[in-house]
């Protein structure tokens, strides 16, 4: 992954998120990706360039076509970072559960 800041900046745009969601279904050309949007092929190409620079997609040459697909390493880096946040939140909730259990044990009359 090139840079998480670049990746999250790329993900801030709803069109780019929609493109990634489409690519999650499989490889697609620029023309295929442009179909559901009310924008030109060059505009979609600019979005793809940003996603490519962020390390979220890769492109290959197939004759005159340039199919795109998700970049597993880019998606994995984001998932790893989000996983760290999920683990931290889980630990926080576990500590809160412990505090509430202790409060309930010391003041049983306060529980419904």
Biopython code that builds the backbone (N, CA, C, O; Angstrom):
import numpy as np
from Bio.PDB.StructureBuilder import StructureBuilder

atoms = [
    (1, "UNK", "N", (0.845, -1.187, 0.000)),
    (1, "UNK", "CA", (0.000, 0.000, 0.000)),
    (1, "UNK", "C", (0.879, 1.235, 0.000)),
    (1, "UNK", "O", (1.798, 1.355, 0.810)),
    (2, "UNK", "N", (0.597, 2.137, -0.899)),
    (2, "UNK", "CA", (1.436, 3.316, -1.036)),
    (2, "UNK", "C", (1.326, 4.232, 0.175)),
    (2, "UNK", "O", (2.343, 4.653, 0.725)),
    (3, "UNK", "N", (0.117, 4.542, 0.591)),
    (3, "UNK", "CA", (-0.058, 5.485, 1.681)),
    (3, "UNK", "C", (-1.522, 5.459, 2.105)),
    (3, "UNK", "O", (-2.422, 5.610, 1.279)),
    (4, "UNK", "N", (-1.747, 5.266, 3.395)),
    (4, "UNK", "CA", (-3.135, 5.221, 3.871)),
    (4, "UNK", "C", (-3.848, 6.543, 3.655)),
    (4, "UNK", "O", (-5.038, 6.554, 3.338)),
    (5, "UNK", "N", (-3.143, 7.665, 3.821)),
    (5, "UNK", "CA", (-3.784, 8.967, 3.595)),
    (5, "UNK", "C", (-4.294, 9.084, 2.165)),
    (5, "UNK", "O", (-5.400, 9.570, 1.928)),
    (6, "UNK", "N", (-3.478, 8.634, 1.215)),
    (6, "UNK", "CA", (-3.880, 8.681, -0.190)),
    (6, "UNK", "C", (-5.069, 7.761, -0.440)),
    (6, "UNK", "O", (-5.992, 8.108, -1.176)),
    (7, "UNK", "N", (-5.038, 6.593, 0.176)),
    (7, "UNK", "CA", (-6.138, 5.641, -0.004)),
    (7, "UNK", "C", (-7.439, 6.191, 0.567)),
    (7, "UNK", "O", (-8.477, 6.132, -0.093)),
    (8, "UNK", "N", (-7.397, 6.726, 1.788)),
    (8, "UNK", "CA", (-8.621, 7.254, 2.380)),
    (8, "UNK", "C", (-9.100, 8.504, 1.641)),
    (8, "UNK", "O", (-10.305, 8.742, 1.557)),
    (9, "UNK", "N", (-8.192, 9.292, 1.112)),
    (9, "UNK", "CA", (-8.586, 10.433, 0.288)),
    (9, "UNK", "C", (-9.309, 9.947, -0.966)),
    (9, "UNK", "O", (-10.323, 10.520, -1.367)),
    (10, "UNK", "N", (-8.784, 8.889, -1.580)),
    (10, "UNK", "CA", (-9.436, 8.315, -2.760)),
    (10, "UNK", "C", (-10.815, 7.763, -2.399)),
    (10, "UNK", "O", (-11.757, 7.886, -3.182)),
    (11, "UNK", "N", (-10.935, 7.161, -1.229)),
    (11, "UNK", "CA", (-12.208, 6.574, -0.799)),
    (11, "UNK", "C", (-13.239, 7.619, -0.390)),
    (11, "UNK", "O", (-14.417, 7.297, -0.229)),
    (12, "UNK", "N", (-12.811, 8.860, -0.222)),
    (12, "UNK", "CA", (-13.735, 9.916, 0.199)),
    (12, "UNK", "C", (-14.772, 10.242, -0.877)),
    (12, "UNK", "O", (-15.822, 10.811, -0.578)),
    (13, "UNK", "N", (-14.481, 9.888, -2.109)),
    (13, "UNK", "CA", (-15.397, 10.209, -3.202)),
    (13, "UNK", "C", (-16.377, 9.056, -3.441)),
    (13, "UNK", "O", (-15.946, 7.915, -3.603)),
    (14, "UNK", "N", (-17.689, 9.330, -3.468)),
    (14, "UNK", "CA", (-18.675, 8.263, -3.652)),
    (14, "UNK", "C", (-18.565, 7.551, -5.003)),
    (14, "UNK", "O", (-18.847, 6.357, -5.096)),
    (15, "UNK", "N", (-18.162, 8.267, -6.035)),
    (15, "UNK", "CA", (-17.995, 7.619, -7.341)),
    (15, "UNK", "C", (-16.876, 6.588, -7.277)),
    (15, "UNK", "O", (-17.013, 5.487, -7.810)),
    (16, "UNK", "N", (-15.776, 6.937, -6.632)),
    (16, "UNK", "CA", (-14.657, 5.989, -6.533)),
    (16, "UNK", "C", (-15.033, 4.789, -5.667)),
    (16, "UNK", "O", (-14.618, 3.664, -5.947)),
    (17, "UNK", "N", (-15.818, 5.027, -4.613)),
    (17, "UNK", "CA", (-16.284, 3.885, -3.809)),
    (17, "UNK", "C", (-17.183, 2.977, -4.639)),
    (17, "UNK", "O", (-17.110, 1.754, -4.521)),
    (18, "UNK", "N", (-18.034, 3.572, -5.483)),
    (18, "UNK", "CA", (-18.915, 2.777, -6.351)),
    (18, "UNK", "C", (-18.092, 1.996, -7.373)),
    (18, "UNK", "O", (-18.413, 0.849, -7.683)),
    (19, "UNK", "N", (-17.044, 2.605, -7.891)),
    (19, "UNK", "CA", (-16.171, 1.893, -8.831)),
    (19, "UNK", "C", (-15.514, 0.705, -8.132)),
    (19, "UNK", "O", (-15.450, -0.387, -8.697)),
    (20, "UNK", "N", (-15.031, 0.906, -6.922)),
    (20, "UNK", "CA", (-14.413, -0.206, -6.180)),
    (20, "UNK", "C", (-15.432, -1.303, -5.895)),
    (20, "UNK", "O", (-15.106, -2.488, -5.968)),
    (21, "UNK", "N", (-16.660, -0.914, -5.571)),
    (21, "UNK", "CA", (-17.705, -1.914, -5.324)),
    (21, "UNK", "C", (-17.958, -2.726, -6.584)),
    (21, "UNK", "O", (-18.149, -3.940, -6.510)),
    (22, "UNK", "N", (-17.962, -2.072, -7.737)),
    (22, "UNK", "CA", (-18.138, -2.802, -9.001)),
    (22, "UNK", "C", (-16.964, -3.721, -9.260)),
    (22, "UNK", "O", (-17.153, -4.854, -9.703)),
    (23, "UNK", "N", (-15.746, -3.250, -8.990)),
    (23, "UNK", "CA", (-14.558, -4.079, -9.216)),
    (23, "UNK", "C", (-14.482, -5.249, -8.234)),
    (23, "UNK", "O", (-13.794, -6.235, -8.496)),
    (24, "UNK", "N", (-15.176, -5.144, -7.124)),
    (24, "UNK", "CA", (-15.236, -6.273, -6.190)),
    (24, "UNK", "C", (-15.945, -7.465, -6.842)),
    (24, "UNK", "O", (-15.754, -8.608, -6.426)),
    (25, "UNK", "N", (-16.760, -7.197, -7.859)),
    (25, "UNK", "CA", (-17.458, -8.259, -8.588)),
    (25, "UNK", "C", (-16.581, -8.882, -9.663)),
    (25, "UNK", "O", (-16.867, -9.977, -10.149)),
    (26, "UNK", "N", (-15.512, -8.184, -10.034)),
    (26, "UNK", "CA", (-14.610, -8.702, -11.052)),
    (26, "UNK", "C", (-14.031, -7.595, -11.907)),
    (26, "UNK", "O", (-14.450, -6.441, -11.834)),
    (27, "UNK", "N", (-13.070, -7.968, -12.710)),
    (27, "UNK", "CA", (-12.360, -7.045, -13.587)),
    (27, "UNK", "C", (-13.330, -6.351, -14.546)),
    (27, "UNK", "O", (-14.330, -6.936, -14.961)),
    (28, "UNK", "N", (-13.023, -5.101, -14.890)),
    (28, "UNK", "CA", (-13.881, -4.347, -15.812)),
    (28, "UNK", "C", (-13.048, -3.316, -16.564)),
    (28, "UNK", "O", (-12.026, -2.834, -16.075)),
    (29, "UNK", "N", (-13.511, -2.994, -17.759)),
    (29, "UNK", "CA", (-12.864, -1.954, -18.553)),
    (29, "UNK", "C", (-13.403, -0.584, -18.141)),
    (29, "UNK", "O", (-14.390, -0.483, -17.412)),
    (30, "UNK", "N", (-12.738, 0.464, -18.621)),
    (30, "UNK", "CA", (-13.191, 1.820, -18.336)),
    (30, "UNK", "C", (-14.605, 2.023, -18.851)),
    (30, "UNK", "O", (-15.437, 2.612, -18.161)),
    (31, "UNK", "N", (-14.883, 1.546, -20.046)),
    (31, "UNK", "CA", (-16.222, 1.713, -20.623)),
    (31, "UNK", "C", (-17.279, 0.993, -19.779)),
    (31, "UNK", "O", (-18.368, 1.526, -19.565)),
    (32, "UNK", "N", (-16.970, -0.193, -19.307)),
    (32, "UNK", "CA", (-17.908, -0.922, -18.449)),
    (32, "UNK", "C", (-18.121, -0.185, -17.133)),
    (32, "UNK", "O", (-19.236, -0.141, -16.613)),
    (33, "UNK", "N", (-17.058, 0.389, -16.602)),
    (33, "UNK", "CA", (-17.181, 1.124, -15.340)),
    (33, "UNK", "C", (-17.936, 2.439, -15.510)),
    (33, "UNK", "O", (-18.582, 2.909, -14.573)),
    (34, "UNK", "N", (-17.856, 3.035, -16.701)),
    (34, "UNK", "CA", (-18.500, 4.321, -16.956)),
    (34, "UNK", "C", (-20.014, 4.203, -17.139)),
    (34, "UNK", "O", (-20.735, 5.175, -16.917)),
    (35, "UNK", "N", (-20.506, 3.028, -17.541)),
    (35, "UNK", "CA", (-21.934, 2.866, -17.880)),
    (35, "UNK", "C", (-22.908, 3.393, -16.826)),
    (35, "UNK", "O", (-23.820, 4.142, -17.179)),
    (36, "UNK", "N", (-22.755, 3.034, -15.540)),
    (36, "UNK", "CA", (-23.784, 3.465, -14.580)),
    (36, "UNK", "C", (-23.688, 4.932, -14.153)),
    (36, "UNK", "O", (-24.538, 5.408, -13.400)),
    (37, "UNK", "N", (-22.680, 5.642, -14.616)),
    (37, "UNK", "CA", (-22.481, 7.015, -14.168)),
    (37, "UNK", "C", (-22.853, 8.007, -15.261)),
    (37, "UNK", "O", (-22.684, 7.734, -16.450)),
    (38, "UNK", "N", (-23.358, 9.154, -14.843)),
    (38, "UNK", "CA", (-23.685, 10.232, -15.783)),
    (38, "UNK", "C", (-22.442, 11.097, -15.958)),
    (38, "UNK", "O", (-22.445, 12.289, -15.650)),
    (39, "UNK", "N", (-21.372, 10.467, -16.462)),
    (39, "UNK", "CA", (-20.133, 11.201, -16.701)),
    (39, "UNK", "C", (-19.421, 10.592, -17.898)),
    (39, "UNK", "O", (-19.722, 9.478, -18.326)),
    (40, "UNK", "N", (-18.494, 11.332, -18.412)),
    (40, "UNK", "CA", (-17.769, 10.893, -19.601)),
    (40, "UNK", "C", (-16.729, 9.835, -19.239)),
    (40, "UNK", "O", (-16.359, 9.665, -18.078)),
    (41, "UNK", "N", (-16.276, 9.134, -20.269)),
    (41, "UNK", "CA", (-15.219, 8.142, -20.071)),
    (41, "UNK", "C", (-13.942, 8.800, -19.544)),
    (41, "UNK", "O", (-13.290, 8.220, -18.676)),
    (42, "UNK", "N", (-13.551, 9.994, -20.033)),
    (42, "UNK", "CA", (-12.359, 10.636, -19.465)),
    (42, "UNK", "C", (-12.505, 10.972, -17.972)),
    (42, "UNK", "O", (-11.535, 10.909, -17.217)),
    (43, "UNK", "N", (-13.718, 11.326, -17.562)),
    (43, "UNK", "CA", (-13.943, 11.615, -16.134)),
    (43, "UNK", "C", (-13.762, 10.345, -15.310)),
    (43, "UNK", "O", (-13.147, 10.384, -14.245)),
    (44, "UNK", "N", (-14.287, 9.226, -15.787)),
    (44, "UNK", "CA", (-14.099, 7.951, -15.089)),
    (44, "UNK", "C", (-12.617, 7.583, -15.081)),
    (44, "UNK", "O", (-12.107, 7.071, -14.085)),
    (45, "UNK", "N", (-11.938, 7.841, -16.176)),
    (45, "UNK", "CA", (-10.499, 7.562, -16.240)),
    (45, "UNK", "C", (-9.729, 8.353, -15.194)),
    (45, "UNK", "O", (-8.762, 7.848, -14.623)),
    (46, "UNK", "N", (-10.145, 9.581, -14.940)),
    (46, "UNK", "CA", (-9.484, 10.384, -13.887)),
    (46, "UNK", "C", (-9.705, 9.753, -12.517)),
    (46, "UNK", "O", (-8.790, 9.720, -11.694)),
    (47, "UNK", "N", (-10.909, 9.254, -12.270)),
    (47, "UNK", "CA", (-11.169, 8.552, -11.002)),
    (47, "UNK", "C", (-10.285, 7.307, -10.895)),
    (47, "UNK", "O", (-9.726, 7.021, -9.836)),
    (48, "UNK", "N", (-10.168, 6.582, -11.990)),
    (48, "UNK", "CA", (-9.344, 5.368, -11.991)),
    (48, "UNK", "C", (-7.878, 5.702, -11.736)),
    (48, "UNK", "O", (-7.174, 4.951, -11.062)),
    (49, "UNK", "N", (-7.425, 6.818, -12.270)),
    (49, "UNK", "CA", (-6.037, 7.237, -12.043)),
    (49, "UNK", "C", (-5.794, 7.486, -10.561)),
    (49, "UNK", "O", (-4.753, 7.102, -10.028)),
    (50, "UNK", "N", (-6.735, 8.117, -9.903)),
    (50, "UNK", "CA", (-6.605, 8.381, -8.465)),
    (50, "UNK", "C", (-6.600, 7.070, -7.686)),
    (50, "UNK", "O", (-5.797, 6.893, -6.770)),
    (51, "UNK", "N", (-7.497, 6.149, -8.050)),
    (51, "UNK", "CA", (-7.533, 4.845, -7.373)),
    (51, "UNK", "C", (-6.243, 4.069, -7.615)),
    (51, "UNK", "O", (-5.751, 3.382, -6.719)),
    (52, "UNK", "N", (-5.702, 4.175, -8.810)),
    (52, "UNK", "CA", (-4.436, 3.517, -9.144)),
    (52, "UNK", "C", (-3.294, 4.116, -8.333)),
    (52, "UNK", "O", (-2.479, 3.382, -7.774)),
    (53, "UNK", "N", (-3.227, 5.442, -8.266)),
    (53, "UNK", "CA", (-2.176, 6.111, -7.498)),
    (53, "UNK", "C", (-2.267, 5.784, -6.008)),
    (53, "UNK", "O", (-1.256, 5.773, -5.306)),
    (54, "UNK", "N", (-3.471, 5.522, -5.536)),
    (54, "UNK", "CA", (-3.669, 5.165, -4.128)),
    (54, "UNK", "C", (-3.348, 3.697, -3.864)),
    (54, "UNK", "O", (-3.331, 3.264, -2.711)),
    (55, "UNK", "N", (-3.094, 2.934, -4.914)),
    (55, "UNK", "CA", (-2.775, 1.516, -4.748)),
    (55, "UNK", "C", (-3.988, 0.635, -4.528)),
    (55, "UNK", "O", (-3.862, -0.486, -4.037)),
    (56, "UNK", "N", (-5.172, 1.136, -4.890)),
    (56, "UNK", "CA", (-6.402, 0.380, -4.663)),
    (56, "UNK", "C", (-6.829, -0.447, -5.872)),
    (56, "UNK", "O", (-7.604, -1.394, -5.735)),
    (57, "UNK", "N", (-6.327, -0.094, -7.055)),
    (57, "UNK", "CA", (-6.622, -0.885, -8.253)),
    (57, "UNK", "C", (-5.326, -1.104, -9.021)),
    (57, "UNK", "O", (-4.331, -0.410, -8.818)),
    (58, "UNK", "N", (-5.369, -2.076, -9.896)),
    (58, "UNK", "CA", (-4.280, -2.298, -10.854)),
    (58, "UNK", "C", (-4.906, -2.416, -12.235)),
    (58, "UNK", "O", (-6.045, -2.860, -12.383)),
    (59, "UNK", "N", (-4.151, -2.016, -13.228)),
    (59, "UNK", "CA", (-4.621, -2.091, -14.615)),
    (59, "UNK", "C", (-3.655, -2.966, -15.411)),
    (59, "UNK", "O", (-2.468, -3.055, -15.100)),
    (60, "UNK", "N", (-4.188, -3.596, -16.429)),
    (60, "UNK", "CA", (-3.346, -4.378, -17.324)),
    (60, "UNK", "C", (-3.720, -4.015, -18.757)),
    (60, "UNK", "O", (-4.786, -3.459, -19.020)),
    (61, "UNK", "N", (-2.830, -4.339, -19.658)),
    (61, "UNK", "CA", (-3.072, -4.057, -21.075)),
    (61, "UNK", "C", (-3.549, -5.335, -21.738)),
    (61, "UNK", "O", (-2.918, -6.386, -21.631)),
    (62, "UNK", "N", (-4.677, -5.221, -22.426)),
    (62, "UNK", "CA", (-5.247, -6.339, -23.180)),
    (62, "UNK", "C", (-5.628, -5.806, -24.555)),
    (62, "UNK", "O", (-6.783, -5.454, -24.796)),
    (63, "UNK", "N", (-4.648, -5.748, -25.455)),
    (63, "UNK", "CA", (-4.881, -5.145, -26.767)),
    (63, "UNK", "C", (-5.118, -3.664, -26.609)),
    (63, "UNK", "O", (-4.255, -2.949, -26.100)),
    (64, "UNK", "N", (-6.280, -3.188, -27.038)),
    (64, "UNK", "CA", (-6.612, -1.769, -26.896)),
    (64, "UNK", "C", (-7.349, -1.487, -25.596)),
    (64, "UNK", "O", (-7.612, -0.327, -25.277)),
    (65, "UNK", "N", (-7.678, -2.506, -24.857)),
    (65, "UNK", "CA", (-8.405, -2.349, -23.587)),
    (65, "UNK", "C", (-7.417, -2.289, -22.422)),
    (65, "UNK", "O", (-6.299, -2.798, -22.503)),
    (66, "UNK", "N", (-7.854, -1.662, -21.355)),
    (66, "UNK", "CA", (-7.066, -1.579, -20.135)),
    (66, "UNK", "C", (-7.951, -1.965, -18.953)),
    (66, "UNK", "O", (-8.387, -1.100, -18.194)),
    (67, "UNK", "N", (-8.220, -3.271, -18.794)),
    (67, "UNK", "CA", (-9.083, -3.699, -17.697)),
    (67, "UNK", "C", (-8.476, -3.365, -16.324)),
    (67, "UNK", "O", (-7.259, -3.356, -16.142)),
    (68, "UNK", "N", (-9.353, -3.098, -15.392)),
    (68, "UNK", "CA", (-8.958, -2.772, -14.021)),
    (68, "UNK", "C", (-9.466, -3.866, -13.092)),
    (68, "UNK", "O", (-10.455, -4.542, -13.374)),
    (69, "UNK", "N", (-8.764, -4.017, -11.983)),
    (69, "UNK", "CA", (-9.225, -4.925, -10.928)),
    (69, "UNK", "C", (-8.751, -4.377, -9.594)),
    (69, "UNK", "O", (-7.870, -3.519, -9.538)),
    (70, "UNK", "N", (-9.340, -4.879, -8.531)),
    (70, "UNK", "CA", (-8.916, -4.462, -7.194)),
    (70, "UNK", "C", (-7.479, -4.898, -6.955)),
    (70, "UNK", "O", (-7.042, -5.937, -7.450)),
    (71, "UNK", "N", (-6.756, -4.100, -6.197)),
    (71, "UNK", "CA", (-5.391, -4.442, -5.789)),
    (71, "UNK", "C", (-5.478, -5.048, -4.399)),
    (71, "UNK", "O", (-5.717, -4.325, -3.432)),
    (72, "UNK", "N", (-5.289, -6.362, -4.274)),
    (72, "UNK", "CA", (-5.447, -7.015, -2.974)),
    (72, "UNK", "C", (-4.592, -6.404, -1.867)),
    (72, "UNK", "O", (-5.046, -6.291, -0.729)),
    (73, "UNK", "N", (-3.369, -6.014, -2.186)),
    (73, "UNK", "CA", (-2.498, -5.441, -1.158)),
    (73, "UNK", "C", (-3.039, -4.116, -0.634)),
    (73, "UNK", "O", (-2.964, -3.844, 0.564)),
    (74, "UNK", "N", (-3.580, -3.294, -1.524)),
    (74, "UNK", "CA", (-4.141, -2.010, -1.109)),
    (74, "UNK", "C", (-5.343, -2.181, -0.204)),
    (74, "UNK", "O", (-5.467, -1.503, 0.815)),
    (75, "UNK", "N", (-6.221, -3.082, -0.577)),
    (75, "UNK", "CA", (-7.413, -3.344, 0.232)),
    (75, "UNK", "C", (-7.008, -3.979, 1.565)),
    (75, "UNK", "O", (-7.590, -3.664, 2.604)),
    (76, "UNK", "N", (-6.029, -4.857, 1.539)),
    (76, "UNK", "CA", (-5.568, -5.524, 2.773)),
    (76, "UNK", "C", (-4.961, -4.519, 3.747)),
    (76, "UNK", "O", (-5.151, -4.643, 4.957)),
    (77, "UNK", "N", (-4.234, -3.529, 3.237)),
    (77, "UNK", "CA", (-3.622, -2.526, 4.115)),
    (77, "UNK", "C", (-4.694, -1.717, 4.841)),
    (77, "UNK", "O", (-4.561, -1.423, 6.028)),
    (78, "UNK", "N", (-5.755, -1.360, 4.121)),
    (78, "UNK", "CA", (-6.860, -0.631, 4.757)),
    (78, "UNK", "C", (-7.532, -1.522, 5.793)),
    (78, "UNK", "O", (-7.828, -1.082, 6.904)),
    (79, "UNK", "N", (-7.770, -2.769, 5.425)),
    (79, "UNK", "CA", (-8.406, -3.712, 6.347)),
    (79, "UNK", "C", (-7.561, -3.917, 7.597)),
    (79, "UNK", "O", (-8.094, -4.017, 8.702)),
    (80, "UNK", "N", (-6.256, -3.981, 7.426)),
    (80, "UNK", "CA", (-5.363, -4.153, 8.575)),
    (80, "UNK", "C", (-5.456, -2.944, 9.512)),
    (80, "UNK", "O", (-5.519, -3.102, 10.731)),
    (81, "UNK", "N", (-5.465, -1.744, 8.939)),
    (81, "UNK", "CA", (-5.564, -0.543, 9.753)),
    (81, "UNK", "C", (-6.910, -0.486, 10.480)),
    (81, "UNK", "O", (-6.971, -0.168, 11.667)),
    (82, "UNK", "N", (-7.988, -0.796, 9.752)),
    (82, "UNK", "CA", (-9.313, -0.823, 10.378)),
    (82, "UNK", "C", (-9.406, -1.929, 11.423)),
    (82, "UNK", "O", (-10.092, -1.767, 12.432)),
    (83, "UNK", "N", (-8.725, -3.051, 11.193)),
    (83, "UNK", "CA", (-8.697, -4.138, 12.170)),
    (83, "UNK", "C", (-8.089, -3.698, 13.484)),
    (83, "UNK", "O", (-8.551, -4.099, 14.553)),
    (84, "UNK", "N", (-7.049, -2.869, 13.412)),
    (84, "UNK", "CA", (-6.442, -2.333, 14.623)),
    (84, "UNK", "C", (-7.456, -1.502, 15.396)),
    (84, "UNK", "O", (-7.523, -1.580, 16.622)),
    (85, "UNK", "N", (-8.241, -0.709, 14.682)),
    (85, "UNK", "CA", (-9.276, 0.093, 15.350)),
    (85, "UNK", "C", (-10.365, -0.798, 15.948)),
    (85, "UNK", "O", (-10.837, -0.550, 17.057)),
    (86, "UNK", "N", (-10.764, -1.847, 15.201)),
    (86, "UNK", "CA", (-11.779, -2.774, 15.720)),
    (86, "UNK", "C", (-11.287, -3.452, 16.993)),
    (86, "UNK", "O", (-12.047, -3.587, 17.952)),
    (87, "UNK", "N", (-10.023, -3.882, 17.016)),
    (87, "UNK", "CA", (-9.457, -4.531, 18.202)),
    (87, "UNK", "C", (-9.434, -3.573, 19.395)),
    (87, "UNK", "O", (-9.749, -3.963, 20.519)),
    (88, "UNK", "N", (-9.062, -2.324, 19.140)),
    (88, "UNK", "CA", (-9.037, -1.327, 20.215)),
    (88, "UNK", "C", (-10.438, -1.093, 20.766)),
    (88, "UNK", "O", (-10.633, -1.028, 21.980)),
    (89, "UNK", "N", (-11.409, -0.968, 19.869)),
    (89, "UNK", "CA", (-12.791, -0.769, 20.324)),
    (89, "UNK", "C", (-13.287, -1.972, 21.113)),
    (89, "UNK", "O", (-13.972, -1.807, 22.123)),
    (90, "UNK", "N", (-12.958, -3.164, 20.676)),
    (90, "UNK", "CA", (-13.378, -4.375, 21.389)),
    (90, "UNK", "C", (-12.788, -4.394, 22.796)),
    (90, "UNK", "O", (-13.477, -4.743, 23.755)),
    (91, "UNK", "N", (-11.517, -4.022, 22.921)),
    (91, "UNK", "CA", (-10.897, -3.980, 24.259)),
    (91, "UNK", "C", (-11.575, -2.934, 25.141)),
    (91, "UNK", "O", (-11.781, -3.161, 26.333)),
    (92, "UNK", "N", (-11.922, -1.780, 24.550)),
    (92, "UNK", "CA", (-12.616, -0.743, 25.312)),
    (92, "UNK", "C", (-13.974, -1.243, 25.802)),
    (92, "UNK", "O", (-14.346, -1.016, 26.953)),
    (93, "UNK", "N", (-14.707, -1.920, 24.930)),
    (93, "UNK", "CA", (-16.007, -2.456, 25.331)),
    (93, "UNK", "C", (-15.853, -3.551, 26.381)),
    (93, "UNK", "O", (-16.681, -3.655, 27.285)),
    (94, "UNK", "N", (-14.821, -4.359, 26.278)),
    (94, "UNK", "CA", (-14.569, -5.386, 27.288)),
    (94, "UNK", "C", (-14.296, -4.742, 28.651)),
    (94, "UNK", "O", (-14.792, -5.214, 29.674)),
    (95, "UNK", "N", (-13.513, -3.674, 28.662)),
    (95, "UNK", "CA", (-13.249, -2.967, 29.934)),
    (95, "UNK", "C", (-14.532, -2.364, 30.485)),
    (95, "UNK", "O", (-14.770, -2.409, 31.692)),
    (96, "UNK", "N", (-15.355, -1.804, 29.618)),
    (96, "UNK", "CA", (-16.631, -1.243, 30.059)),
    (96, "UNK", "C", (-17.518, -2.338, 30.633)),
    (96, "UNK", "O", (-18.159, -2.134, 31.663)),
    (97, "UNK", "N", (-17.566, -3.507, 29.976)),
    (97, "UNK", "CA", (-18.337, -4.634, 30.498)),
    (97, "UNK", "C", (-17.849, -5.026, 31.888)),
    (97, "UNK", "O", (-18.659, -5.313, 32.770)),
    (98, "UNK", "N", (-16.532, -5.041, 32.092)),
    (98, "UNK", "CA", (-15.961, -5.378, 33.395)),
    (98, "UNK", "C", (-16.381, -4.364, 34.457)),
    (98, "UNK", "O", (-16.743, -4.747, 35.569)),
    (99, "UNK", "N", (-16.335, -3.083, 34.124)),
    (99, "UNK", "CA", (-16.736, -2.032, 35.065)),
    (99, "UNK", "C", (-18.213, -2.168, 35.401)),
    (99, "UNK", "O", (-18.588, -2.072, 36.570)),
    (100, "UNK", "N", (-19.052, -2.387, 34.411)),
    (100, "UNK", "CA", (-20.492, -2.530, 34.667)),
    (100, "UNK", "C", (-20.790, -3.777, 35.488)),
    (100, "UNK", "O", (-21.660, -3.753, 36.358)),
    (101, "UNK", "N", (-20.079, -4.859, 35.219)),
    (101, "UNK", "CA", (-20.272, -6.079, 36.011)),
    (101, "UNK", "C", (-19.864, -5.854, 37.450)),
    (101, "UNK", "O", (-20.529, -6.333, 38.368)),
    (102, "UNK", "N", (-18.781, -5.132, 37.656)),
    (102, "UNK", "CA", (-18.330, -4.834, 39.024)),
    (102, "UNK", "C", (-19.331, -3.936, 39.739)),
    (102, "UNK", "O", (-19.612, -4.131, 40.921)),
    (103, "UNK", "N", (-19.871, -2.950, 39.022)),
    (103, "UNK", "CA", (-20.869, -2.054, 39.613)),
    (103, "UNK", "C", (-22.123, -2.840, 39.993)),
    (103, "UNK", "O", (-22.710, -2.600, 41.048)),
    (104, "UNK", "N", (-22.526, -3.758, 39.154)),
    (104, "UNK", "CA", (-23.707, -4.570, 39.425)),
    (104, "UNK", "C", (-23.467, -5.480, 40.618)),
    (104, "UNK", "O", (-24.364, -5.677, 41.437)),
    (105, "UNK", "N", (-22.265, -6.037, 40.725)),
    (105, "UNK", "CA", (-21.938, -6.944, 41.842)),
    (105, "UNK", "C", (-21.904, -6.190, 43.163)),
    (105, "UNK", "O", (-22.292, -6.745, 44.191)),
    (106, "UNK", "N", (-21.452, -4.947, 43.164)),
    (106, "UNK", "CA", (-21.359, -4.197, 44.421)),
    (106, "UNK", "C", (-22.673, -3.497, 44.776)),
    (106, "UNK", "O", (-22.881, -3.148, 45.938)),
    (107, "UNK", "N", (-23.560, -3.286, 43.805)),
    (107, "UNK", "CA", (-24.842, -2.631, 44.042)),
    (107, "UNK", "C", (-25.965, -3.419, 43.381)),
    (107, "UNK", "O", (-26.583, -2.915, 42.443)),
    (108, "UNK", "N", (-26.255, -4.643, 43.837)),
    (108, "UNK", "CA", (-27.258, -5.457, 43.146)),
    (108, "UNK", "C", (-28.661, -4.856, 43.174)),
    (108, "UNK", "O", (-29.469, -5.147, 42.292)),
    (109, "UNK", "N", (-28.966, -4.027, 44.165)),
    (109, "UNK", "CA", (-30.316, -3.442, 44.231)),
    (109, "UNK", "C", (-30.565, -2.420, 43.122)),
    (109, "UNK", "O", (-31.716, -2.086, 42.843)),
    (110, "UNK", "N", (-29.491, -1.914, 42.480)),
    (110, "UNK", "CA", (-29.638, -0.932, 41.415)),
    (110, "UNK", "C", (-29.997, -1.561, 40.075)),
    (110, "UNK", "O", (-30.337, -0.844, 39.133)),
    (111, "UNK", "N", (-29.928, -2.882, 39.972)),
    (111, "UNK", "CA", (-30.237, -3.527, 38.704)),
    (111, "UNK", "C", (-31.720, -3.823, 38.624)),
    (111, "UNK", "O", (-32.334, -4.145, 39.642)),
    (112, "UNK", "N", (-32.315, -3.722, 37.444)),
    (112, "UNK", "CA", (-33.766, -3.958, 37.302)),
    (112, "UNK", "C", (-34.133, -5.396, 37.462)),
    (112, "UNK", "O", (-35.309, -5.748, 37.370)),
]
sb = StructureBuilder()
sb.init_structure("model")
sb.init_model(0)
sb.init_chain("A")
sb.init_seg("    ")
for serial, (resi, resn, name, xyz) in enumerate(atoms, 1):
    if name == "N":
        sb.init_residue(resn, " ", resi, " ")
    sb.init_atom(name, np.array(xyz, "f"), 0.0, 1.0, " ", f" {name:<3s}", serial, name[0])
structure = sb.get_structure()
